[in-house]
Amino acid sequence: MPTTREAERLLDRLEQTYPEAECALIYDSAWQLLVATILSAQCTDKRVNQVTAVLFQQLPTPAEMAAAEPNIVEGLIHSTGFYRNKAKHLIGCAQALLKKHSGEVPADLAELIALPGVGRKTANVVLGNVFAIPGMVVDTHVKRLSRRFGWTQKSDPVQIEKELSILLPPSRWTQCGHTLIEHGRACCKAPTPYCSRCPVIELCPRIGVDKSH
């Protein structure tokens, strides 16, 4: 395992390469980001942004989502995939917010993950981007890159989050997610990364051998 100093050196280089890395989901409130992140499971951010542009016009608040018929929500989010489960989660989440939090999205990890359809990744996205509360997001890109970098050998996202949170200081958690996701999309792809153009190749312990599996 690398030291914190070694990990931060690699991360510094990536942040210099991707200075504009940020959350790609479009939102105006904690509720909108919560919805968008739930919809982003197994779906591209571009598609989610197209869907939420219409969804938030018709069902802009938790109260309106909570009262919506499932078939209406399903129709609005159909193109994001897994639309029946997602509609159930969105309606259930909205109802829980009204019942337990007066319709407001809580700025607390435990309270967020208690909401229907909200896992640790979604909760950390909301905490880090809306409330400026450090959150280590572990999506497919972060999982792949952190294993390739030797930052973890775990496969379970919760365990990866735990190890990265120990390796890196809290002040870097949120931006680390944005940066690794950007690098994963642009260069360190699955299954074959573009090592020849990687800005951190000399710092990467892979040395051309894929250890991500």
Secondary structure as GFF3:
##gff-version 3
##sequence-region A 1 213
A	DSSP	alpha_helix	4	17	.	.	.	ID=ss1
A	DSSP	alpha_helix	30	39	.	.	.	ID=ss2
A	DSSP	alpha_helix	45	58	.	.	.	ID=ss3
A	DSSP	alpha_helix	62	67	.	.	.	ID=ss4
A	DSSP	alpha_helix	70	77	.	.	.	ID=ss5
A	DSSP	three_ten_helix	78	80	.	.	.	ID=ss6
A	DSSP	alpha_helix	83	101	.	.	.	ID=ss7
A	DSSP	alpha_helix	109	113	.	.	.	ID=ss8
A	DSSP	alpha_helix	120	130	.	.	.	ID=ss9
A	DSSP	alpha_helix	140	148	.	.	.	ID=ss10
A	DSSP	alpha_helix	157	167	.	.	.	ID=ss11
A	DSSP	alpha_helix	170	186	.	.	.	ID=ss12
A	DSSP	three_ten_helix	195	197	.	.	.	ID=ss13
A	DSSP	three_ten_helix	201	203	.	.	.	ID=ss14
###
